[in-house]
């Protein structure tokens, strides 16, 4: 291997790799990244055996070659090198790095010891604006269950219908659904449906959230590939591959109430402020009592704690339907409302006439693409 590449370009690649490279190494070889030349490109790869990432950067390649080197060591060195051209050569698995007056030798290992990153066949592509995709994913990602007892709900369910794509997550206590329109739908009539791990979702947001480019998605039976292309040429810049969670996602639409007995529209920020204040005085289960009063067009908030005291407040809103009193988890309400960008929010309550009040439904006013369902703690 003998190449020349700008420090800024190489630093960009390692900065990306650092976002997803494993911090707790199952195998010692995983602390390494793989450097490999491919025609006029340098490819950097890292994996934790569940996800893998490849990054390509333009370079002047004089001799082909590949080697695996410690990722954190190389990344740390790059941050200290001058913003100049870097010359890299390989001699018996030793990587020689030269830039200005800096000359460094890094001990590498055979590339044969580096785990293979699975290849996903690039067909049936869905295309999104990268930033829009990551915003949609972030609206549901935190809702996914943190428990591995039910693997299928410990991830984010992704499915497409024509050019509409749905992101869904639940932990059995609440559920979030976000809809996004693809820039290009699959060439196949077959609808895509898969579950990605919660960890993968967070890494996707970290890697692609600030990219002003198209994001291409290629699902397969057990893996999914996320790809962006270079601005300079029609060549991949980032390949992010993740395993999929096996299993069938529950029929979540059965959870979303079809009929609502009480409906309220209110100022989102004012509502959120009162919930946060109520949480300071909530009990062991972090509960707040909401009282919906249609005749007065009023929502009342109350919480109490034997040690800290009690909180009471009210908020004017447009309320219709039946009066309702119900307890919800403050944190669940706060997290659902935090993903609403409109100034006003909608809150619907189901099952008011029954012995047990049903789920609450929160949506932005004027935006049908986001739905948040939260289970009550108990009746008022």
C-alpha positions as CSV (number, residue, x, y, z in Angstrom):
1,X,0.0,0.0,0.0
2,X,1.2,3.5,-0.9
3,X,-1.2,6.4,-0.9
4,X,-1.5,10.1,-0.4
5,X,-4.6,11.7,1.1
6,X,-5.5,15.1,2.7
7,X,-5.5,15.1,6.6
8,X,-8.9,16.8,6.5
9,X,-10.4,14.1,4.3
10,X,-8.9,11.2,6.4
11,X,-10.0,12.9,9.6
12,X,-13.6,13.1,8.3
13,X,-13.6,9.4,7.6
14,X,-12.3,8.4,11.0
15,X,-14.7,10.9,12.7
16,X,-17.5,9.0,11.1
17,X,-16.1,5.5,12.0
18,X,-15.6,6.6,15.6
19,X,-19.4,7.2,15.9
20,X,-20.2,3.5,15.5
21,X,-17.0,1.7,16.3
22,X,-17.4,-0.7,19.3
23,X,-16.3,0.6,22.7
24,X,-16.6,-2.7,24.5
25,X,-14.7,-5.3,22.4
26,X,-16.1,-8.8,22.3
27,X,-13.0,-9.8,20.3
28,X,-9.7,-8.0,20.4
29,X,-9.6,-7.7,16.6
30,X,-12.7,-5.4,16.8
31,X,-10.7,-2.6,18.3
32,X,-9.1,-2.3,14.8
33,X,-10.3,-0.6,11.6
34,X,-9.5,-2.0,8.2
35,X,-7.8,0.3,5.7
36,X,-8.0,-0.9,2.1
37,X,-7.3,0.7,-1.3
38,X,-9.9,0.4,-4.1
39,X,-8.8,2.0,-7.4
40,X,-8.7,5.7,-6.6
41,X,-10.2,5.4,-3.1
42,X,-9.2,4.5,0.4
43,X,-11.9,2.5,2.2
44,X,-12.1,2.5,6.0
45,X,-14.2,-0.2,7.7
46,X,-15.3,-1.0,11.3
47,X,-17.7,-3.5,12.8
48,X,-19.0,-4.8,16.1
49,X,-20.4,-8.0,14.4
50,X,-24.0,-6.6,14.6
51,X,-23.4,-3.4,12.6
52,X,-20.7,-2.5,10.1
53,X,-19.6,0.7,8.4
54,X,-17.6,1.4,5.3
55,X,-16.4,4.9,4.3
56,X,-14.6,5.8,1.1
57,X,-12.5,8.8,0.4
58,X,-10.7,9.9,-2.8
59,X,-6.9,9.4,-2.6
60,X,-3.9,9.1,-4.8
61,X,-3.2,5.4,-4.9
62,X,0.3,4.3,-6.1
63,X,0.2,0.8,-4.7
64,X,-2.7,-1.3,-3.6
65,X,-2.9,-2.9,-0.2
66,X,-4.8,-3.4,3.1
67,X,-4.1,-3.6,6.8
68,X,-6.0,-3.5,10.1
69,X,-4.8,-1.0,12.7
70,X,-6.1,0.2,16.1
71,X,-8.9,2.7,15.4
72,X,-8.6,4.9,18.5
73,X,-4.8,5.1,18.1
74,X,-5.0,6.2,14.5
75,X,-7.9,8.6,15.2
76,X,-5.9,10.2,18.0
77,X,-2.9,10.6,15.8
78,X,-4.9,12.2,13.0
79,X,-6.3,14.9,15.3
80,X,-2.7,16.0,16.1
81,X,-1.3,16.0,12.5
82,X,-1.1,19.3,10.5
83,X,-3.8,20.0,7.9
84,X,-1.6,18.8,5.1
85,X,-1.2,15.9,2.8
86,X,-0.6,12.6,4.5
87,X,1.5,9.9,2.9
88,X,0.8,6.4,4.0
89,X,2.7,3.2,3.1
90,X,2.7,-0.4,4.3
91,X,5.6,-2.6,5.2
92,X,5.1,-6.0,6.7
93,X,1.8,-5.0,8.5
94,X,3.4,-1.8,9.8
95,X,1.7,1.3,8.6
96,X,4.0,4.2,8.0
97,X,2.4,7.6,8.3
98,X,4.2,10.8,7.2
99,X,3.0,14.4,7.3
100,X,5.4,17.3,7.3
101,X,7.9,16.7,10.0
102,X,5.8,13.9,11.6
103,X,6.8,10.3,10.9
104,X,4.9,7.5,12.7
105,X,4.9,3.7,12.5
106,X,1.7,1.9,13.7
107,X,1.7,-1.8,14.2
108,X,-1.1,-3.4,12.3
109,X,-2.5,-6.9,12.0
110,X,-3.3,-9.1,9.0
111,X,-6.5,-8.0,7.2
112,X,-7.4,-11.7,7.1
113,X,-8.2,-11.5,10.8
114,X,-10.7,-8.7,10.4
115,X,-14.3,-9.8,10.4
116,X,-16.2,-9.6,7.1
117,X,-19.0,-7.0,6.9
118,X,-21.9,-8.7,5.1
119,X,-22.8,-7.5,1.6
120,X,-26.4,-6.7,0.8
121,X,-27.7,-6.9,-2.7
122,X,-28.4,-3.4,-4.0
123,X,-31.9,-3.7,-5.4
124,X,-35.4,-2.6,-4.5
125,X,-34.1,0.7,-3.3
126,X,-36.0,3.3,-1.2
127,X,-34.6,6.9,-1.3
128,X,-35.1,9.6,1.3
129,X,-33.7,12.9,2.2
130,X,-31.1,11.9,4.8
131,X,-31.9,14.6,7.4
132,X,-35.7,14.0,7.1
133,X,-35.2,10.3,7.5
134,X,-33.2,10.8,10.7
135,X,-35.6,13.3,12.2
136,X,-38.5,10.8,11.6
137,X,-36.4,8.0,13.2
138,X,-35.5,10.1,16.2
139,X,-39.2,10.8,16.8
140,X,-39.8,7.2,17.7
141,X,-36.4,5.7,18.6
142,X,-36.5,6.4,22.3
143,X,-39.9,4.7,22.7
144,X,-38.6,1.2,21.8
145,X,-38.3,-1.2,24.7
146,X,-35.0,-1.4,26.5
147,X,-35.7,-5.0,27.5
148,X,-34.5,-8.0,25.5
149,X,-37.3,-10.2,26.9
150,X,-39.4,-9.4,23.8
151,X,-36.8,-8.8,21.0
152,X,-39.4,-7.7,18.4
153,X,-40.3,-4.6,20.4
154,X,-36.7,-3.8,21.4
155,X,-36.3,-2.3,17.9
156,X,-38.0,0.1,15.5
157,X,-40.4,-1.4,13.0
158,X,-40.1,0.0,9.5
159,X,-42.6,-0.8,6.8
160,X,-43.5,0.8,3.4
161,X,-46.7,1.1,1.5
162,X,-46.1,2.5,-2.0
163,X,-44.2,5.7,-1.4
164,X,-45.2,6.0,2.3
165,X,-42.9,4.6,5.0
166,X,-43.9,4.1,8.6
167,X,-41.6,4.1,11.7
168,X,-43.1,2.5,14.7
169,X,-41.8,1.8,18.3
170,X,-43.4,0.7,21.5
171,X,-42.4,-0.5,25.0
172,X,-45.9,-1.8,25.8
173,X,-46.7,1.4,27.9
174,X,-46.6,3.8,25.0
175,X,-46.3,3.7,21.2
176,X,-45.1,6.2,18.6
177,X,-45.7,6.2,14.8
178,X,-44.1,8.5,12.3
179,X,-44.9,8.6,8.6
180,X,-42.5,9.8,5.9
181,X,-42.8,10.1,2.1
182,X,-40.0,8.5,0.2
183,X,-38.3,10.5,-2.6
184,X,-38.2,7.3,-4.6
185,X,-40.1,4.1,-3.8
186,X,-39.0,0.6,-4.5
187,X,-39.0,-0.6,-8.1
188,X,-40.7,-3.7,-6.8
189,X,-44.4,-4.0,-5.9
190,X,-43.3,-5.9,-2.8
191,X,-43.7,-3.9,0.4
192,X,-40.6,-3.6,2.7
193,X,-41.0,-4.5,6.4
194,X,-38.2,-5.1,8.9
195,X,-37.2,-4.4,12.5
196,X,-33.9,-2.6,13.2
197,X,-32.3,-2.7,16.7
198,X,-32.6,0.4,18.9
199,X,-28.8,0.7,18.9
200,X,-28.8,0.8,15.1
201,X,-31.4,3.5,15.1
202,X,-29.2,5.8,17.3
203,X,-26.1,5.1,15.2
204,X,-28.0,5.9,12.0
205,X,-29.1,9.3,13.4
206,X,-25.5,10.0,14.5
207,X,-24.0,9.0,11.1
208,X,-26.5,10.4,8.7
209,X,-28.4,13.1,10.7
210,X,-26.3,16.0,9.4
211,X,-25.8,14.8,5.8
212,X,-27.3,16.9,3.1
213,X,-27.7,14.1,0.6
214,X,-30.0,11.3,-0.4
215,X,-30.1,8.2,1.8
216,X,-30.7,4.9,-0.1
217,X,-32.0,1.9,1.8
218,X,-31.6,-1.7,0.6
219,X,-33.4,-4.3,2.8
220,X,-32.8,-8.0,2.6
221,X,-34.0,-11.0,4.6
222,X,-31.5,-10.6,7.5
223,X,-29.6,-7.4,6.9
224,X,-30.3,-3.9,5.7
225,X,-27.9,-1.5,3.9
226,X,-28.0,2.3,4.2
227,X,-26.0,4.2,1.6
228,X,-25.0,7.7,0.7
229,X,-23.1,8.7,-2.4
230,X,-20.1,11.1,-2.9
231,X,-20.8,14.6,-4.0
232,X,-17.9,14.4,-6.4
233,X,-18.7,11.2,-8.2
234,X,-21.4,8.5,-8.3
235,X,-19.6,6.3,-5.9
236,X,-20.7,5.2,-2.4
237,X,-19.3,7.4,0.4
238,X,-20.9,5.5,3.3
239,X,-22.2,2.0,3.6
240,X,-23.9,1.2,6.9
241,X,-25.0,-2.4,7.3
242,X,-27.1,-3.7,10.2
243,X,-28.5,-7.0,11.2
244,X,-32.3,-7.2,11.5
245,X,-34.3,-8.4,14.5
246,X,-36.1,-11.7,13.8
247,X,-39.7,-12.1,14.6
248,X,-43.1,-10.6,13.8
249,X,-43.9,-7.1,15.0
250,X,-47.3,-7.0,16.9
251,X,-50.3,-5.6,15.2
252,X,-49.8,-2.2,16.8
253,X,-52.8,-0.6,15.0
254,X,-55.1,-2.5,17.3
255,X,-53.7,-0.4,20.2
256,X,-54.5,2.9,18.6
257,X,-58.0,3.9,19.7
258,X,-60.5,4.3,16.8
259,X,-63.0,6.3,18.9
260,X,-62.2,9.0,21.4
261,X,-64.6,10.1,24.1
262,X,-62.8,13.3,25.1
263,X,-60.8,15.6,22.7
264,X,-58.7,18.6,23.6
265,X,-56.6,21.1,21.7
266,X,-54.2,23.3,23.6
267,X,-51.0,25.3,23.6
268,X,-48.3,22.6,23.5
269,X,-45.5,24.6,25.3
270,X,-47.9,25.7,28.1
271,X,-49.1,22.1,28.6
272,X,-45.5,20.8,28.6
273,X,-44.5,23.3,31.2
274,X,-47.2,22.2,33.6
275,X,-46.4,18.6,33.1
276,X,-42.7,19.3,34.0
277,X,-43.8,21.2,37.1
278,X,-46.2,18.5,38.1
279,X,-43.3,15.9,37.8
280,X,-41.5,17.7,40.6
281,X,-44.2,16.8,43.0
282,X,-45.2,13.4,41.6
283,X,-45.2,10.1,43.6
284,X,-43.3,6.9,43.2
285,X,-44.7,6.1,39.8
286,X,-44.1,9.6,38.4
287,X,-47.8,10.3,38.0
288,X,-49.8,13.4,37.1
289,X,-53.6,13.7,37.3
290,X,-55.2,15.3,34.3
291,X,-58.8,16.5,34.5
292,X,-60.5,17.4,31.3
293,X,-63.6,19.7,31.8
294,X,-65.4,20.4,28.5
295,X,-68.0,22.8,30.0
296,X,-65.2,25.1,31.3
297,X,-62.8,24.4,28.4
298,X,-60.2,23.6,31.0
299,X,-57.5,21.1,31.7
300,X,-56.5,20.7,35.3
301,X,-53.1,19.3,36.4
302,X,-52.4,18.0,39.9
303,X,-49.7,15.9,41.6
304,X,-48.7,15.3,45.2
305,X,-46.0,13.8,47.2
306,X,-45.9,13.2,51.0
307,X,-42.3,14.4,51.2
308,X,-42.2,17.4,48.8
309,X,-45.8,18.7,48.7
310,X,-48.3,19.2,46.0
311,X,-48.9,21.0,42.6
312,X,-52.1,22.3,41.0
313,X,-52.5,24.3,37.8
314,X,-55.0,24.7,34.9
315,X,-54.9,25.4,31.2
316,X,-57.5,26.8,28.9
317,X,-58.1,24.8,25.7
318,X,-60.8,23.8,23.2
319,X,-62.3,20.7,24.8
320,X,-65.3,18.6,23.7
321,X,-66.8,15.3,24.6
322,X,-67.1,13.8,28.1
323,X,-65.4,14.9,31.3
324,X,-62.4,12.7,32.2
325,X,-60.0,12.3,35.0
326,X,-57.0,10.1,34.5
327,X,-53.4,9.6,35.7
328,X,-50.4,9.4,33.3
329,X,-46.7,9.0,33.7
330,X,-45.1,12.5,33.5
331,X,-42.1,11.3,31.6
332,X,-44.1,9.5,28.9
333,X,-46.2,12.7,28.3
334,X,-43.1,14.9,28.2
335,X,-41.3,12.7,25.7
336,X,-44.3,12.4,23.4
337,X,-44.9,16.2,23.4
338,X,-41.2,16.9,22.9
339,X,-41.5,15.4,19.4
340,X,-44.3,17.7,18.4
341,X,-43.2,20.7,16.4
342,X,-46.5,22.5,16.0
343,X,-47.5,25.2,18.5
344,X,-50.7,23.4,19.3
345,X,-51.3,19.8,20.2
346,X,-54.2,17.4,20.3
347,X,-55.0,15.0,23.2
348,X,-57.7,12.4,23.0
349,X,-58.9,10.0,25.7
350,X,-60.7,6.8,24.9
351,X,-62.8,4.5,27.1
352,X,-64.1,7.2,29.4
353,X,-67.5,5.5,29.8
354,X,-66.0,2.2,30.8
355,X,-64.6,0.9,34.1
356,X,-61.1,1.5,32.9
357,X,-60.1,4.6,30.9
358,X,-58.3,3.6,27.6
359,X,-55.1,5.0,26.0
360,X,-54.5,8.6,25.4
361,X,-53.6,9.8,21.9
362,X,-51.4,12.8,21.3
363,X,-50.9,14.4,17.9
364,X,-49.6,17.7,16.4
365,X,-52.4,20.0,15.2
366,X,-52.2,20.2,11.4
367,X,-49.8,17.3,11.1
368,X,-51.2,13.7,10.6
369,X,-47.7,12.2,10.2
370,X,-47.1,11.7,14.0
371,X,-49.1,9.7,16.5
372,X,-48.2,9.0,20.1
373,X,-50.3,6.7,22.2
374,X,-49.8,6.5,26.0
375,X,-51.4,4.1,28.5
376,X,-52.9,5.6,31.6
377,X,-51.6,4.6,35.1
378,X,-55.1,4.5,36.5
379,X,-58.5,6.3,36.5
380,X,-59.0,9.5,38.4
